[in-house]
Amino acid sequence: MRAVVFERYGEPADVREVPDPVPAPHGVVVRVEATGLCRSDWHGWQGHEPDITLPHVPGHELAGTVEAVGALVTGWRPGDRVTVPFVCACGSCASCVAGDQQVCERQTQPGFTHWGSFAQYVALDHADVNLVAVAEELSFGTAASLGCRFATAFRAVVTQGRVTAGEWVAVHGCGGVGLSAVMIAAACGARVVAVDVSPRALDLARKFGAAECVDASMTEGTAEAVRELTGGGAHLSLDALGSPATCAASVNGLRRRGRHVQVGLLPSASGSTPVPMARAIALELELLGSHGMPAHAYPRMLELVRAGVLRPDLLVTSTISLGAVPGALAAMGSAPGAGVTVIAPWG
């Protein structure tokens, strides 16, 4: 099969022929019909993910058709249209038994713990726990965008963030995850403040429901701007980018007893990121993490998509070929971009 491969962190990837994967007894091989290009893929290419073994094929947001099925799989057969969360859970550890597959103790992640979906085929573990059926009316491109950024944003806003109608929600970083969060929060009846350095990203945020926008390239204190626009601070704030500056701004822009949800990855040389804990204590803030969404939680989101309440298809702003991935991956470091880029390598 053809796949995008890199052999050294931060050095150019290329497209080459590699061996086809085979399914584990509990897993499947999926023919990739579309796969998303995510900032997490850039983090992996930069060497920020300890689970990656070189050489490596990235890619973790995908949709396609089941090609081959392991002997122990009971719920799926070749030809089924599927997507999958980026966390593939084992289904049997204590976290999985409790329903928290997104923090599975023995999780695997395509594109990180093993070769991913920037390829013609990808192997996925524990299929009966992790696969999600894709309806015929949902395009593969839209389905691919659900597995990381949209599902992650949905859980961050709805489950972890506990958003309610009428609340102020600040979203720091309006790439794929951030714009998804804007759309979801607005659909829930919240008033959204979008924060980004890109005028194009802010234009898209307005299109998807943001009531207010803050251009961080023109604003010295984004936290102060959020507090002013919201009459005292956001009830819920998300760092959807993942940087010390956006994390601190998200926390500092909250009102008393507000909720911060960290969604964007925060790599650092020391392994930790400074957080304004004095403010968290004084204002009794909640600081929460959000790590994807388990397959069993997809139906609620998919029903809202089916009903047209949520429109993840509108977030797909560009489609590229597999051959364009190495350049697009490298460009994410200096220009993360707005919207969702989908790779549709096979037509």
N, C-alpha and C positions, 0 to 999 in steps of 0.2 A: 504494500500500500504506500501511497505518498503521505508524507507528514512533515511538519515543521520541527526541526531539531536544532538544539543548541548544545555545544560541547563545553563551553566555558561561560561563566557568569559575565553578563554585560557585553559579551562579544557577539557579533552578528550571527543570527540563526539562518538556516537555509532550508529549502524544501528538497527532500530526497526520498528514495525508496527505502523502506524499512520492513521488517517481517510483520505479517498480520498477527494480531493478538488472538488468543484462544480463551474461551470462557473457563473460569473456575467452576467446580461442581455446583456451587451456590450462586454463580454469576451468569452474566450474559455478555455477548459482544453486540454492540449497536453500530449500525451503519450511520455515520454522522451525516445528517442532511443540512444542519446549520449549527454554528457554534459562536458564542459571543466572545469578543475581545474585551477583557476586563483589566482594571488596574492591578488586581491581584496577580494576573499573569505577568505583568511588568515586575512586580515585587519578586516573584519567583525567578524570573530571568536575571534580576539583579543580585540574587543570592541571599535574599532576606528570609527564605523559607528553609528551615533546617531539614525537612523531610525529603528534599529533592536529591536524587542521585544522577550524576552526569554520565553519559549524554542523556538528554531529556526532551520529551515532547510535551509542551504545555497545553492548556485548554481545559476548562472545567464547566463551562456553561454550554449545554448541548441539548439537541433534540434530534431524533432520527427514528429508524426502524430496527427492531430486534433482528439480528442476523443469525445468531447461534445461541443456544441455550444449554446451560450446564445440567448435568443429570439430576441434581437435587431441586431444581427450580420447578415449581408447580403452577405459578400464576401467570406465566408469560410464554409466548410462542413466537417463532419467526414471523415477521411481518407486522407485529404490533407497533403502533406509533407511541413513542415514549419520550419523556424527559426525566430528569433526575436531580435531586438536590446536590449541591457540590460536596456535602458531607454524606458519604455512604456509610451507614451505620451497620453494626454487626447484628443488632436485633436481640442480643441476649445478655449484654452487660447490665449492671444495675441502672445506669442512666437510660438505656433503651427500654428496659422493663417499666421504668417510670414514665415513659413517653417522651423522654428528652433525647431523641436520636441526634439532634443537632450538636450535642456535646458528648457523643458516644465515646466511651473509653478506648475502643479499639477501631476507631473510624479510619476509613481510607478516603482519599480525595483524588479523583482523576486530575491529572495535570500537576499534582504535587507529590503524593506518596507513590504514584505510578504514572505511566505515560497517559496523556490526556487526549483531548478531542480536537486538537489542531491536526487532524489526520482523517483518513477515510473511514477507519474503524476505531472503536475504543472499547476496552473491557471494563465492566462495572461489577462490583461485588454485591453479594447478598441481594439479589434482584427482587425477591419477594418482599423485602423490607423497604427497598429504596425506589423502585421504579414508579413513575406516575404516568397514567394513560393520557395521551394527547388526543383530543377530539378532532374529527376530520375538519371541522370548520376553523380550527386554530392552525395558523401557518407554522411551519417549522421554525422560521425566523423569530416569530413572536414567542413560541414555546421555549426556544433556546435562551431568550433573554430572561425568562422566569427563574431559572435554576440558581442563579446567584443574586444578581442585583435586585430584581423585583421582589422575589420571595424574601430576601434579606431585609429589604426596606419595609415590606408588609409586616413582617414579624417585629421589626424594630419600632415601627410606629404603633401598630395595633396591640401586639401582645406585650412586648417589653415596655413600650412607651405609654400604653394605656390611654391613648388619645381619646378625647371626648369632644363633641360638637361645641363650638364657641371658644375653645382654648386657642392660645397663641402657640404656634410651633415654629421654631427656627431650624432651618436646614443649612448647615455650613458645608459648602461644596456641592455644586450642581452638575456633576457628571452623571453616569448612569444610575448609581444608587441614589444620589441626591435628588435627581429629577423624579425618580420613582417615588421617593418619600414625599416630595411635594404633591404629586398627583394623589397619592393614597391619603395623606393628611387632609387635603382639600376635599376629597370625596367623603371623608368622615365628618365634614362640617367644621373643620378647624380653620383658623386664619393663619396663613403661612407667611413667614419672612424668609426669603431665599437670600443666601450670601454666597458670592463668588467673585472672582477677579475678571471673569469673561463676560463681556456684554452679550454675546450670543447665548451663553448658558443662562443668563438672567432673562433674556427674551423668551427662551424656552420655558423657564420657570413660570413666567407670567402666563404663557399659553396654557400651562398645565395646572394653573390655579393659585399661584402665589399672589397674595394680596399686597405685599410690599417686597421690595428688593433692595439689597445693599451691595454696592459695587466696592468690594474690598480693596481694589487697586486705587480707589479714590478716597477711601475712608480710613483714617488713622486708627480709630478705635471701633471695630465692628461690634464688640460686645456692648459698648455704650450706645451705638446706633440701634441695636436690637432692643435694648431696654427702653430707649426713647420711643421707638415706633410702637412698642407693645404696652406702653403705659406702666412700666415697672419691670418688665422682663418676660421672657417666654415661660409658659408652663412646661413645655417639653422642648428640648433642643437636641439635635443630632449632629455629631461630627461625621459626615458622610465622606470626607476626604481622607483623613488620617494624617495629621501632622501635629507637632506640639502646639503650633499657633492656633490651628482650628479647634483642637481639643480644649485649650484654655479659653478661647473665645466662646465656645459653646457653653462651658460651665459658667463663665463670668456673665453671660447674657441671660441667665435664668433669674426668675423672681423667687421669692421665698418659697421653700418647699417644692421647688421645681425639679424636673427630672432630666438628666443628661443621659443619652444613649450613645455609646461609642460604637460606630459601625465600621469606619475606615481603619485599616491596619495601621499600627504605629511602630514601625521598625526603628530601632535606635541602637547605637553602638554599645550602650550600657545595658540594654535589655529592659529599660524602664523609661517612662516619660513623666516629666513634672506635671502635676495636676494641682489646681488652686484649692487645696484641701481646707485652708482656713475659711474660705467662703463656703465650701460645702458644709463645714461644721456650723458656722454662724447662721446660715440660712436653712439648715436641715435639708440639704439637697440630696437627691438620690442619684448615684452614679452607677450606670448599668452597662453591661456589654450585650451585644447581640451577634449571634454566630449562625446565620442562615436560618433555615426552617425545615423541619422534618417532613418527610413525604406524607405522613398521615394528616398533616395540617393543610395540605394544598387544596382540598375541596372547597373550603370557604373562600379562598382567594379566587379559584377558578370559576366559582359560581358568580362572583362579582365581575369577572372578566366576561363570562358568557352573557351576563345581563347588560353589559355595556357600561356599567358603573365605573370600572377601571379599564383603561385603554393602553395596555403595554405596547401594542402595535405602533402607537404614535411616538413612542420613545426611540424606535429604531430609525436613526437618522442617516445611516450609511451602510452599504453592503459591499464587501470586498472579496476578492478571490484569495485562495490559499497562498498564492505566490506573493501577494501584497502584505502578508502578515509580518514577516521580519522587519520591514520598514515601519509599519504601523506600530509594532510592539516597541521599537526603539524610540519612536516619536512620543510615546506616552510619558516619558520621563520629563520632557520639557513642556509638553502641551497635552495634558490629560484629555482634553476635549469635552464636549458636551454631547449628551445623548448616548445612544447605544450603537456600537459598530457590530454588525453580524457578518460572519464569514460563511458564505454559501459556496463551498468549494466544488460541489458536484452537480450544480444546476438544479 
